């Protein structure tokens, strides 16, 4: 019991840290957005992110310490970030709000499952693990995880599309990019399966109480 209590305390600490850290990050982001739209120079360096491939590696060389020459290969696509001065962004006022929207949306999708996870842990701490409310929380948690998977796809598509249309690279090419986070997708499906276990556990508990 003591070991389980320590595990639960550790989980609550991690969930609380993620929750309050996420809230602070959202607050800081909102302040930065207000300052940016007010024309105040901030320490944030804006950049255009793209996914590069077909690199011209002829300008690169690699040698071992004993003189053997190797051939450089890059695992593509490679994430590249191109930094521009404020003048570049002043000429493109529509791009910054898009990035802000995507980032705030990502933070919201991150915080929503953390909040449900905290509530789940509080219920477990009270000894009410197999309750119908917890099964519902797990289904909601799984739904938010899956939303996060597809939001990540949307972010990659929009960000890489902006870079592909706005930049003229030399020595490499930029491409639109989509990659499915398989690990997160499996995690979301596992949470759905776990919610069914909790639902059946809650049903069995209710039937047992009625029998008694």
N, C-alpha and C positions, 0 to 999 in steps of 0.2 A: 504493500500500500504506500509505503514511504517513497519507493522508487517511482511509482506512478504519479504521486503528488509532485515530485521533483520534475518529472517529464511534463506534467501539465503546467507547472509554474514556468518552465522554460518556454513552452509553446505560447503561453500568455504573454511573456516578456517579448518574444519575437514578434507576435502579432501586434502588440501595443507599440513597439518600436516602429514597425512598418506603417501603422496607422498614423501616429503623430508625426513621423518623419515625412510621410506623404502629404499630410496637411500643411506642414511647414513649407515643403517644396512647392505646393500649389500656391500658397500665399506669397512666397518669394517670386514665383513666376508671374503672378498677377501684378505685383509691384513693378517688376521689370517691364512688363507690357505697358503699364501706365506711363512709366518714365520714357519708354521708347516712343510712344505716340505723342508725348509732350515735347519731344525733340531733345531730351536730355541724353547726353552721351553716357552710356553705361559700359561696364567692363566686359559685357557679353560680346563675343565675336561671332557675327553671323557668317554662315557658310552655306554653300550649295552642295548637297550630298548626292553622289551618283554611284552607279555600279559599273566598274570599268572592266574591259576585257580586251583581247587582241593586242597586248602590249608589245611595243618594239623594244626588245631587250638587248639589241645590239650595242647600246650605249653602256650597258652594265657588264661588269666582269667580276668573276669570283675566282680566287686562288686559294689553295690550301697553304698552310705554313711551310710545307716542303716543296712548293712550286708547281703542284698539279693544277691545271686549269679546269674549272667546272662550268657547266652550262646552267644558267639561271632559269628556273621555271616558276611561274606564279600560279597560285591556286585561284582560278577565276570563278565568279566575278570578285573583284577587289573593291572594297568600299573606299571611295576617294572623296575628300572634302576640299572644296575650292573657296578660299576666303576672298571677299571683295571689300572695298571701302564703303563708307556710308553713302557715297554718291551713287553707287550701283543700286543700293536698296531704295534710295529716294526716287530713282527712276522706275521702280517696280513696287509701288505701294500695295499691290494686291497680294504679293507672295508672303509677306510677313504674317498677315492675319491667318493665312492658310496654315502655316507652320504652328501658330499659336493654337488654333482650333484643334489640330491633330494632337499636339502635345497635351493640352488640357483634357481632351477626350481620352487619351491614353492614361493620364493620371486618374481620371474618374473611374475608368474601367479597372485600374489597379486597386483603388481604394474600396470600391463596392464589395468585391469578394473578401477583402481583409476585414471589413466591418462585419459581414456575415460570419466569418470564421471566428472573430472575437466573441460574438453572441453565442456561437456554438460551444466554445470553450467555457464560457460562463455557465451555460446550461449543464455541461458535463461536470463542472466543479460543484454544482448544486446537487449532483446525483440524479439528474434528469436526462441522461444520455439518450435513451430510447423513447423519445417523445415525438409526436406528430410534427411539432414545430421544428424540431431538428431535421427531420426528413425534408421538410419544405426548405429549410435553410440550405441544406446540401444541394437540393435541386437548383435553387437560385444561385448558389456558389458555382456549380457546374456550368450553368447558363452563362454567367459572367466570364468564366474562363474561356468558353467557346467564343463569346463575343470578342474577347481580347485577341484570340487567334486570328479572327477575320479582320479586326481593326488593324492589327499589325500588317496584314496583307494589303489593306487599303493604304496605310501609310507608305509602305514600300512602293506601291504603284504610283501614288501621287508624287512622292519625293523624287523617285527615279525619272518619272515623266517630265517633271519640271527641269531637272538637270539635263535630260536628253534634248529638250527643246531650246534651252537657253545657252548651252555651252558648245564651243567648237574645239574639241580636244585634238591634240597632235601627239602622235606616237602611241595612241590607244583609242579605243572606241567606248562610247557610253551606250548602255542598253537599258530598257525597262526591265525591272526585276521583280519577281514574285517567288517567295519561298515560304512554304507552309511549316510552321513550328510543330513538328510531329510530336515532340515530347509534351508540349502544352496541350495539344489536342487529345492525346491519350490520357493525360491527367484529368482533363475535363470529363471525359467519358467514364473514367474510374470513379470520379466523384458522383456522377449520376448513378452508377452501380451501387456505390456505398449508400446513397440516399434510399435506394430500394431496400437495402438491408436494414436501415434504420426504420423505414416505414413498416416492414414486416415485424421488426422487434417491438415497435410501439403497439402494433395490432395484437401481438401475442401477449404483451404486458396488460393491455386492456382486457383481453379475454380471461387472463389469469385472475385479475382483480375481480371480474364479474363472477367467476367460478367460486372464489373464496367468499 
